[in-house]
Amino acid sequence: MFKTFTPKERDWMLYDVGNSAFILLVTTILPIYFKSLTKDSGITGTEYFAYWGMAMTISTLITSASGPLLGRLADGPVGRKKSFLFSVVLAVGASLLFPFFTSWKIFLAAFVVAKVGFNISLIFYDAMLVDTTDHNRADRVSATGFALGYIGSCIPFVISLAMIMLLPKAGISMTFIMTVVFILNGAWWFIFTLPLLKSYEQTHRGEHRVDIKGIKKTLAHIYRDKALFFFLVSFFFYIDGVYTIINMATAYGESLGLKSEGLLLALLVTQIVAFPASLIFAKLSDRMASQKLIAICIAAYTAIALFAVQLDNLTEFWILAIAVGLFQGGIQSISRSHFMRLIPAEQSGEYFGIYDIFGKGASVIGTFLVSSLTHLLGSQSKAILSLVVLFMLGGIYFKKSLCYTKTN
């Protein structure tokens, strides 16, 4: 499989292996660890779910506010490699401090810093794709990167899960175990960053100044290009629902009182299923237009969100986890490469900064909706219904984007 890719493409894809370990940590172990920190604070399951959602919201708001300016900076004077390295060091450094905070409030603050660093690193990482491959290979490279990330992240996760479940029986303290877990995942992340840092060369560089005026000009260009504009609006809604499901799945199961071990194993299955599923999307991208693949994924996620509304036992959570695994990598990877084709290569950092606002930045809406409606309605299940609306809006605007694409 790897032989069909160039060395630069392989090095670029390996960062997905590294950063996916952090994603899996955030979606599985961290919510449970956070809940253990709150157990003596009198916080209810509903409040815990809401606080975790708010931390996600704050981190995405910070990323959204800074993303386009940082992307423009990386396109020009600073360069994508240096910007990328700084964001990775910030994120990995903050994650290594997690076990040293016993206060749930300080832990959440450190988590926000790590999540912001992670989100910003992906802006630069996505922008590097234009210097790594061409338009014809972009879908395949992007999807294979996600596939490798899903299966690669299982290695530190399985080791971490084994330590958490087995070592306490040998009398080893959970504090020590969690320290080792965080160091393992941080080291894994950074090690798989090194090949990209070594081989990456920025071939498309912008010569523009870093200012608000330039960003306004770019936004005006996006608005005039209706195919690009409506794709971003569509992406805003459907990827919002995707990221909300990814970020809050474990917290949702915990708040319903489902067993932690079962939740973690189910989400491990999500990663395992996502590996071949993403490779299938990579193959399909050679035969089908990216627009058709994205439309299929939006329809599938609408059905997944509807199923999640009535979820109330571990068996149904496992079904949900498998369904998410089938489409998670496809919708993220094909969206990324589809967007790459629509933008100028020399401004990819700035454009992917804006893409991040409509993407991970948009997940502030989903996490805010779910956490706020949970507080308001007193029901997590009813709050999840809001995600169905997001996917439906995403589908409507995606169809509108395709109309302008055909016209152009």
Contacts in CASP RR format, 6 or more apart in sequence:
PFRMAT RR
TARGET T0000
AUTHOR 0000-0000-0000
METHOD contacts of the structure
MODEL  1
MFKTFTPKERDWMLYDVGNSAFILLVTTILPIYFKSLTKDSGITGTEYFA
YWGMAMTISTLITSASGPLLGRLADGPVGRKKSFLFSVVLAVGASLLFPF
FTSWKIFLAAFVVAKVGFNISLIFYDAMLVDTTDHNRADRVSATGFALGY
IGSCIPFVISLAMIMLLPKAGISMTFIMTVVFILNGAWWFIFTLPLLKSY
EQTHRGEHRVDIKGIKKTLAHIYRDKALFFFLVSFFFYIDGVYTIINMAT
AYGESLGLKSEGLLLALLVTQIVAFPASLIFAKLSDRMASQKLIAICIAA
YTAIALFAVQLDNLTEFWILAIAVGLFQGGIQSISRSHFMRLIPAEQSGE
YFGIYDIFGKGASVIGTFLVSSLTHLLGSQSKAILSLVVLFMLGGIYFKK
SLCYTKTN
1 144 0 8 1.000
1 279 0 8 1.000
2 10 0 8 1.000
5 13 0 8 1.000
5 141 0 8 1.000
5 144 0 8 1.000
6 133 0 8 1.000
7 199 0 8 1.000
8 132 0 8 1.000
8 133 0 8 1.000
8 199 0 8 1.000
8 200 0 8 1.000
9 132 0 8 1.000
9 133 0 8 1.000
9 137 0 8 1.000
9 141 0 8 1.000
10 195 0 8 1.000
11 195 0 8 1.000
11 196 0 8 1.000
11 198 0 8 1.000
11 199 0 8 1.000
11 200 0 8 1.000
12 125 0 8 1.000
12 128 0 8 1.000
12 129 0 8 1.000
12 132 0 8 1.000
12 133 0 8 1.000
12 141 0 8 1.000
12 145 0 8 1.000
12 196 0 8 1.000
12 200 0 8 1.000
13 141 0 8 1.000
13 144 0 8 1.000
13 145 0 8 1.000
13 148 0 8 1.000
14 148 0 8 1.000
14 192 0 8 1.000
14 195 0 8 1.000
14 196 0 8 1.000
15 125 0 8 1.000
15 192 0 8 1.000
15 193 0 8 1.000
15 195 0 8 1.000
15 196 0 8 1.000
16 145 0 8 1.000
16 146 0 8 1.000
16 148 0 8 1.000
16 149 0 8 1.000
17 145 0 8 1.000
17 148 0 8 1.000
17 149 0 8 1.000
17 152 0 8 1.000
17 153 0 8 1.000
17 192 0 8 1.000
18 149 0 8 1.000
18 152 0 8 1.000
18 153 0 8 1.000
18 188 0 8 1.000
18 189 0 8 1.000
18 191 0 8 1.000
18 192 0 8 1.000
18 193 0 8 1.000
19 118 0 8 1.000
19 121 0 8 1.000
19 122 0 8 1.000
19 125 0 8 1.000
19 189 0 8 1.000
19 192 0 8 1.000
19 193 0 8 1.000
20 149 0 8 1.000
20 150 0 8 1.000
20 152 0 8 1.000
20 153 0 8 1.000
21 152 0 8 1.000
21 153 0 8 1.000
21 156 0 8 1.000
21 157 0 8 1.000
21 185 0 8 1.000
21 186 0 8 1.000
21 188 0 8 1.000
21 189 0 8 1.000
22 91 0 8 1.000
22 95 0 8 1.000
22 114 0 8 1.000
22 118 0 8 1.000
22 185 0 8 1.000
22 186 0 8 1.000
22 189 0 8 1.000
23 153 0 8 1.000
23 246 0 8 1.000
24 153 0 8 1.000
24 154 0 8 1.000
24 156 0 8 1.000
24 157 0 8 1.000
24 267 0 8 1.000
24 271 0 8 1.000
25 95 0 8 1.000
25 157 0 8 1.000
25 160 0 8 1.000
25 185 0 8 1.000
26 115 0 8 1.000
26 247 0 8 1.000
27 246 0 8 1.000
27 247 0 8 1.000
27 249 0 8 1.000
27 250 0 8 1.000
27 267 0 8 1.000
28 157 0 8 1.000
28 250 0 8 1.000
28 263 0 8 1.000
28 264 0 8 1.000
28 267 0 8 1.000
28 268 0 8 1.000
29 157 0 8 1.000
29 160 0 8 1.000
29 161 0 8 1.000
29 164 0 8 1.000
29 181 0 8 1.000
29 264 0 8 1.000
30 98 0 8 1.000
30 111 0 8 1.000
31 52 0 8 1.000
31 250 0 8 1.000
31 251 0 8 1.000
31 254 0 8 1.000
32 250 0 8 1.000
32 254 0 8 1.000
32 260 0 8 1.000
32 263 0 8 1.000
32 264 0 8 1.000
33 98 0 8 1.000
33 178 0 8 1.000
34 48 0 8 1.000
34 52 0 8 1.000
34 104 0 8 1.000
34 107 0 8 1.000
34 108 0 8 1.000
34 111 0 8 1.000
35 45 0 8 1.000
35 48 0 8 1.000
35 254 0 8 1.000
36 174 0 8 1.000
37 102 0 8 1.000
37 103 0 8 1.000
37 104 0 8 1.000
37 107 0 8 1.000
38 48 0 8 1.000
38 51 0 8 1.000
38 104 0 8 1.000
41 104 0 8 1.000
43 51 0 8 1.000
43 104 0 8 1.000
45 254 0 8 1.000
45 255 0 8 1.000
46 255 0 8 1.000
46 374 0 8 1.000
46 375 0 8 1.000
46 378 0 8 1.000
46 380 0 8 1.000
48 251 0 8 1.000
48 254 0 8 1.000
48 255 0 8 1.000
49 248 0 8 1.000
49 251 0 8 1.000
49 252 0 8 1.000
49 254 0 8 1.000
49 255 0 8 1.000
49 371 0 8 1.000
49 374 0 8 1.000
49 380 0 8 1.000
50 371 0 8 1.000
50 372 0 8 1.000
50 374 0 8 1.000
50 375 0 8 1.000
51 104 0 8 1.000
51 108 0 8 1.000
52 248 0 8 1.000
52 251 0 8 1.000
52 371 0 8 1.000
53 247 0 8 1.000
53 248 0 8 1.000
53 251 0 8 1.000
53 367 0 8 1.000
53 368 0 8 1.000
53 370 0 8 1.000
53 371 0 8 1.000
54 367 0 8 1.000
54 368 0 8 1.000
54 371 0 8 1.000
55 108 0 8 1.000
55 111 0 8 1.000
55 112 0 8 1.000
55 115 0 8 1.000
56 115 0 8 1.000
56 247 0 8 1.000
56 248 0 8 1.000
56 363 0 8 1.000
56 364 0 8 1.000
56 367 0 8 1.000
57 364 0 8 1.000
57 367 0 8 1.000
57 368 0 8 1.000
57 371 0 8 1.000
58 112 0 8 1.000
59 111 0 8 1.000
59 112 0 8 1.000
59 115 0 8 1.000
59 116 0 8 1.000
59 119 0 8 1.000
60 115 0 8 1.000
60 119 0 8 1.000
60 360 0 8 1.000
60 361 0 8 1.000
60 362 0 8 1.000
60 363 0 8 1.000
60 364 0 8 1.000
60 367 0 8 1.000
61 361 0 8 1.000
61 364 0 8 1.000
62 112 0 8 1.000
62 116 0 8 1.000
63 116 0 8 1.000
63 117 0 8 1.000
63 119 0 8 1.000
63 120 0 8 1.000
63 123 0 8 1.000
63 356 0 8 1.000
63 360 0 8 1.000
63 361 0 8 1.000
64 356 0 8 1.000
64 357 0 8 1.000
64 360 0 8 1.000
64 361 0 8 1.000
64 364 0 8 1.000
66 120 0 8 1.000
67 120 0 8 1.000
67 123 0 8 1.000
67 353 0 8 1.000
67 354 0 8 1.000
67 356 0 8 1.000
67 357 0 8 1.000
68 215 0 8 1.000
68 218 0 8 1.000
68 350 0 8 1.000
68 353 0 8 1.000
68 354 0 8 1.000
68 357 0 8 1.000
69 210 0 8 1.000
69 212 0 8 1.000
69 215 0 8 1.000
70 83 0 8 1.000
70 120 0 8 1.000
70 123 0 8 1.000
70 353 0 8 1.000
71 83 0 8 1.000
71 123 0 8 1.000
71 124 0 8 1.000
71 127 0 8 1.000
71 349 0 8 1.000
71 350 0 8 1.000
71 352 0 8 1.000
71 353 0 8 1.000
72 208 0 8 1.000
72 210 0 8 1.000
72 214 0 8 1.000
72 215 0 8 1.000
72 347 0 8 1.000
72 349 0 8 1.000
72 350 0 8 1.000
73 79 0 8 1.000
73 83 0 8 1.000
73 210 0 8 1.000
74 80 0 8 1.000
74 82 0 8 1.000
74 83 0 8 1.000
74 84 0 8 1.000
74 123 0 8 1.000
74 124 0 8 1.000
74 127 0 8 1.000
74 349 0 8 1.000
75 127 0 8 1.000
75 205 0 8 1.000
75 206 0 8 1.000
75 208 0 8 1.000
75 346 0 8 1.000
75 347 0 8 1.000
75 348 0 8 1.000
75 349 0 8 1.000
75 350 0 8 1.000
76 205 0 8 1.000
76 206 0 8 1.000
76 207 0 8 1.000
76 208 0 8 1.000
76 210 0 8 1.000
77 210 0 8 1.000
79 202 0 8 1.000
79 205 0 8 1.000
80 124 0 8 1.000
80 127 0 8 1.000
80 128 0 8 1.000
80 131 0 8 1.000
80 200 0 8 1.000
80 202 0 8 1.000
80 349 0 8 1.000
81 197 0 8 1.000
81 200 0 8 1.000
81 202 0 8 1.000
83 124 0 8 1.000
84 121 0 8 1.000
84 124 0 8 1.000
84 125 0 8 1.000
84 128 0 8 1.000
84 196 0 8 1.000
84 197 0 8 1.000
85 193 0 8 1.000
85 197 0 8 1.000
87 117 0 8 1.000
87 118 0 8 1.000
87 120 0 8 1.000
87 121 0 8 1.000
87 123 0 8 1.000
87 124 0 8 1.000
88 117 0 8 1.000
88 121 0 8 1.000
88 189 0 8 1.000
88 190 0 8 1.000
88 193 0 8 1.000
90 113 0 8 1.000
90 114 0 8 1.000
90 116 0 8 1.000
90 117 0 8 1.000
90 120 0 8 1.000
91 113 0 8 1.000
91 114 0 8 1.000
91 115 0 8 1.000
91 116 0 8 1.000
91 117 0 8 1.000
91 118 0 8 1.000
91 121 0 8 1.000
91 189 0 8 1.000
92 114 0 8 1.000
92 186 0 8 1.000
92 189 0 8 1.000
92 190 0 8 1.000
93 114 0 8 1.000
93 186 0 8 1.000
94 110 0 8 1.000
94 111 0 8 1.000
94 113 0 8 1.000
94 114 0 8 1.000
94 117 0 8 1.000
95 114 0 8 1.000
95 182 0 8 1.000
95 185 0 8 1.000
95 186 0 8 1.000
95 189 0 8 1.000
96 182 0 8 1.000
96 183 0 8 1.000
96 186 0 8 1.000
97 110 0 8 1.000
98 107 0 8 1.000
98 110 0 8 1.000
98 111 0 8 1.000
98 114 0 8 1.000
98 178 0 8 1.000
98 182 0 8 1.000
99 175 0 8 1.000
99 178 0 8 1.000
99 179 0 8 1.000
99 181 0 8 1.000
99 182 0 8 1.000
101 107 0 8 1.000
101 110 0 8 1.000
119 356 0 8 1.000
119 360 0 8 1.000
119 361 0 8 1.000
122 356 0 8 1.000
122 360 0 8 1.000
123 349 0 8 1.000
123 352 0 8 1.000
123 353 0 8 1.000
123 355 0 8 1.000
123 356 0 8 1.000
124 349 0 8 1.000
124 352 0 8 1.000
125 196 0 8 1.000
126 336 0 8 1.000
126 340 0 8 1.000
126 348 0 8 1.000
126 349 0 8 1.000
126 352 0 8 1.000
126 355 0 8 1.000
126 356 0 8 1.000
127 348 0 8 1.000
127 349 0 8 1.000
127 351 0 8 1.000
127 352 0 8 1.000
127 353 0 8 1.000
128 196 0 8 1.000
128 200 0 8 1.000
128 202 0 8 1.000
129 138 0 8 1.000
129 141 0 8 1.000
129 142 0 8 1.000
129 336 0 8 1.000
129 337 0 8 1.000
129 340 0 8 1.000
129 348 0 8 1.000
130 204 0 8 1.000
130 340 0 8 1.000
130 345 0 8 1.000
130 348 0 8 1.000
131 200 0 8 1.000
131 201 0 8 1.000
131 202 0 8 1.000
131 203 0 8 1.000
131 204 0 8 1.000
131 345 0 8 1.000
131 348 0 8 1.000
132 141 0 8 1.000
132 200 0 8 1.000
133 141 0 8 1.000
135 340 0 8 1.000
135 341 0 8 1.000
138 337 0 8 1.000
138 340 0 8 1.000
138 341 0 8 1.000
139 282 0 8 1.000
139 285 0 8 1.000
139 286 0 8 1.000
139 290 0 8 1.000
139 333 0 8 1.000
139 334 0 8 1.000
139 337 0 8 1.000
139 338 0 8 1.000
140 282 0 8 1.000
140 285 0 8 1.000
140 286 0 8 1.000
141 337 0 8 1.000
142 333 0 8 1.000
142 334 0 8 1.000
142 336 0 8 1.000
142 337 0 8 1.000
142 340 0 8 1.000
143 278 0 8 1.000
143 279 0 8 1.000
143 281 0 8 1.000
143 282 0 8 1.000
143 285 0 8 1.000
143 329 0 8 1.000
143 330 0 8 1.000
143 333 0 8 1.000
143 334 0 8 1.000
143 337 0 8 1.000
144 278 0 8 1.000
144 279 0 8 1.000
144 282 0 8 1.000
145 278 0 8 1.000
145 333 0 8 1.000
146 274 0 8 1.000
146 278 0 8 1.000
146 329 0 8 1.000
146 330 0 8 1.000
146 332 0 8 1.000
146 333 0 8 1.000
147 274 0 8 1.000
147 275 0 8 1.000
147 276 0 8 1.000
147 277 0 8 1.000
147 278 0 8 1.000
147 279 0 8 1.000
147 282 0 8 1.000
147 329 0 8 1.000
148 275 0 8 1.000
149 275 0 8 1.000
150 271 0 8 1.000
150 272 0 8 1.000
150 274 0 8 1.000
150 275 0 8 1.000
150 278 0 8 1.000
150 329 0 8 1.000
151 271 0 8 1.000
151 272 0 8 1.000
151 275 0 8 1.000
153 271 0 8 1.000
154 268 0 8 1.000
154 271 0 8 1.000
154 272 0 8 1.000
155 188 0 8 1.000
156 184 0 8 1.000
156 185 0 8 1.000
156 188 0 8 1.000
157 268 0 8 1.000
157 271 0 8 1.000
158 268 0 8 1.000
159 184 0 8 1.000
160 181 0 8 1.000
160 184 0 8 1.000
160 185 0 8 1.000
161 264 0 8 1.000
161 265 0 8 1.000
161 268 0 8 1.000
163 177 0 8 1.000
163 180 0 8 1.000
163 181 0 8 1.000
164 174 0 8 1.000
164 177 0 8 1.000
164 178 0 8 1.000
164 181 0 8 1.000
165 261 0 8 1.000
167 177 0 8 1.000
168 174 0 8 1.000
168 177 0 8 1.000
204 345 0 8 1.000
204 346 0 8 1.000
204 348 0 8 1.000
205 346 0 8 1.000
206 346 0 8 1.000
206 347 0 8 1.000
208 214 0 8 1.000
208 347 0 8 1.000
215 350 0 8 1.000
218 347 0 8 1.000
218 350 0 8 1.000
218 351 0 8 1.000
218 354 0 8 1.000
219 354 0 8 1.000
222 228 0 8 1.000
222 229 0 8 1.000
222 232 0 8 1.000
222 354 0 8 1.000
223 229 0 8 1.000
225 342 0 8 1.000
226 401 0 8 1.000
226 404 0 8 1.000
227 342 0 8 1.000
227 401 0 8 1.000
227 402 0 8 1.000
227 404 0 8 1.000
227 405 0 8 1.000
227 408 0 8 1.000
228 342 0 8 1.000
228 343 0 8 1.000
228 401 0 8 1.000
229 401 0 8 1.000
230 397 0 8 1.000
230 398 0 8 1.000
230 400 0 8 1.000
230 401 0 8 1.000
230 404 0 8 1.000
231 338 0 8 1.000
231 339 0 8 1.000
231 342 0 8 1.000
231 397 0 8 1.000
231 398 0 8 1.000
231 401 0 8 1.000
232 339 0 8 1.000
232 354 0 8 1.000
232 355 0 8 1.000
232 358 0 8 1.000
233 358 0 8 1.000
233 394 0 8 1.000
233 397 0 8 1.000
233 401 0 8 1.000
234 393 0 8 1.000
234 394 0 8 1.000
234 395 0 8 1.000
234 396 0 8 1.000
234 397 0 8 1.000
234 398 0 8 1.000
234 400 0 8 1.000
234 401 0 8 1.000
235 335 0 8 1.000
235 339 0 8 1.000
235 355 0 8 1.000
235 358 0 8 1.000
235 359 0 8 1.000
235 362 0 8 1.000
235 394 0 8 1.000
236 358 0 8 1.000
236 359 0 8 1.000
236 362 0 8 1.000
236 394 0 8 1.000
237 362 0 8 1.000
237 390 0 8 1.000
237 391 0 8 1.000
237 393 0 8 1.000
237 394 0 8 1.000
237 395 0 8 1.000
237 397 0 8 1.000
238 298 0 8 1.000
238 301 0 8 1.000
238 331 0 8 1.000
238 390 0 8 1.000
238 391 0 8 1.000
238 393 0 8 1.000
238 394 0 8 1.000
238 395 0 8 1.000
238 398 0 8 1.000
239 331 0 8 1.000
239 332 0 8 1.000
239 335 0 8 1.000
239 358 0 8 1.000
239 359 0 8 1.000
239 360 0 8 1.000
239 362 0 8 1.000
239 363 0 8 1.000
240 359 0 8 1.000
240 362 0 8 1.000
240 363 0 8 1.000
240 365 0 8 1.000
240 366 0 8 1.000
240 390 0 8 1.000
241 301 0 8 1.000
241 305 0 8 1.000
241 363 0 8 1.000
241 366 0 8 1.000
241 387 0 8 1.000
241 390 0 8 1.000
241 391 0 8 1.000
242 301 0 8 1.000
242 328 0 8 1.000
242 331 0 8 1.000
242 332 0 8 1.000
243 359 0 8 1.000
243 360 0 8 1.000
243 362 0 8 1.000
243 363 0 8 1.000
243 366 0 8 1.000
244 363 0 8 1.000
244 366 0 8 1.000
244 367 0 8 1.000
244 369 0 8 1.000
244 370 0 8 1.000
244 387 0 8 1.000
244 390 0 8 1.000
245 301 0 8 1.000
245 304 0 8 1.000
245 305 0 8 1.000
245 308 0 8 1.000
245 324 0 8 1.000
245 387 0 8 1.000
246 324 0 8 1.000
246 328 0 8 1.000
247 363 0 8 1.000
247 367 0 8 1.000
248 367 0 8 1.000
248 370 0 8 1.000
249 263 0 8 1.000
249 267 0 8 1.000
249 320 0 8 1.000
249 321 0 8 1.000
249 324 0 8 1.000
250 263 0 8 1.000
250 264 0 8 1.000
250 267 0 8 1.000
252 308 0 8 1.000
252 380 0 8 1.000
252 384 0 8 1.000
253 263 0 8 1.000
253 317 0 8 1.000
254 260 0 8 1.000
254 263 0 8 1.000
255 374 0 8 1.000
255 380 0 8 1.000
256 311 0 8 1.000
256 312 0 8 1.000
256 380 0 8 1.000
256 381 0 8 1.000
258 313 0 8 1.000
258 314 0 8 1.000
258 317 0 8 1.000
259 314 0 8 1.000
262 314 0 8 1.000
262 317 0 8 1.000
263 314 0 8 1.000
263 317 0 8 1.000
266 314 0 8 1.000
266 317 0 8 1.000
266 318 0 8 1.000
266 320 0 8 1.000
266 321 0 8 1.000
267 321 0 8 1.000
269 318 0 8 1.000
269 321 0 8 1.000
269 322 0 8 1.000
270 321 0 8 1.000
270 322 0 8 1.000
270 324 0 8 1.000
270 325 0 8 1.000
270 328 0 8 1.000
271 325 0 8 1.000
273 321 0 8 1.000
273 322 0 8 1.000
273 325 0 8 1.000
273 326 0 8 1.000
274 324 0 8 1.000
274 325 0 8 1.000
274 326 0 8 1.000
274 328 0 8 1.000
274 329 0 8 1.000
277 325 0 8 1.000
277 326 0 8 1.000
277 327 0 8 1.000
277 328 0 8 1.000
277 329 0 8 1.000
277 330 0 8 1.000
278 329 0 8 1.000
278 330 0 8 1.000
278 333 0 8 1.000
281 293 0 8 1.000
281 329 0 8 1.000
281 330 0 8 1.000
281 333 0 8 1.000
281 334 0 8 1.000
282 333 0 8 1.000
284 293 0 8 1.000
285 293 0 8 1.000
285 334 0 8 1.000
285 337 0 8 1.000
290 334 0 8 1.000
290 337 0 8 1.000
290 338 0 8 1.000
290 341 0 8 1.000
291 338 0 8 1.000
291 398 0 8 1.000
291 402 0 8 1.000
291 405 0 8 1.000
293 330 0 8 1.000
293 334 0 8 1.000
294 331 0 8 1.000
294 334 0 8 1.000
294 335 0 8 1.000
294 338 0 8 1.000
294 398 0 8 1.000
295 395 0 8 1.000
295 398 0 8 1.000
295 399 0 8 1.000
296 327 0 8 1.000
297 327 0 8 1.000
297 330 0 8 1.000
297 331 0 8 1.000
297 334 0 8 1.000
298 331 0 8 1.000
298 391 0 8 1.000
298 394 0 8 1.000
298 395 0 8 1.000
298 398 0 8 1.000
300 323 0 8 1.000
300 326 0 8 1.000
300 327 0 8 1.000
301 327 0 8 1.000
301 331 0 8 1.000
301 391 0 8 1.000
302 388 0 8 1.000
302 391 0 8 1.000
302 392 0 8 1.000
303 323 0 8 1.000
304 320 0 8 1.000
304 323 0 8 1.000
304 324 0 8 1.000
304 327 0 8 1.000
305 384 0 8 1.000
305 385 0 8 1.000
305 387 0 8 1.000
305 388 0 8 1.000
305 391 0 8 1.000
306 388 0 8 1.000
307 316 0 8 1.000
307 319 0 8 1.000
307 320 0 8 1.000
307 323 0 8 1.000
308 320 0 8 1.000
308 384 0 8 1.000
308 387 0 8 1.000
309 381 0 8 1.000
309 382 0 8 1.000
309 384 0 8 1.000
309 385 0 8 1.000
309 388 0 8 1.000
310 316 0 8 1.000
310 381 0 8 1.000
311 317 0 8 1.000
311 320 0 8 1.000
311 381 0 8 1.000
312 381 0 8 1.000
339 351 0 8 1.000
339 352 0 8 1.000
339 355 0 8 1.000
340 348 0 8 1.000
343 351 0 8 1.000
343 352 0 8 1.000
344 351 0 8 1.000
365 390 0 8 1.000
366 386 0 8 1.000
366 387 0 8 1.000
366 390 0 8 1.000
369 383 0 8 1.000
369 386 0 8 1.000
369 387 0 8 1.000
370 380 0 8 1.000
370 383 0 8 1.000
370 384 0 8 1.000
370 386 0 8 1.000
370 387 0 8 1.000
371 383 0 8 1.000
372 383 0 8 1.000
373 382 0 8 1.000
373 383 0 8 1.000
373 386 0 8 1.000
374 380 0 8 1.000
374 383 0 8 1.000
377 383 0 8 1.000
END
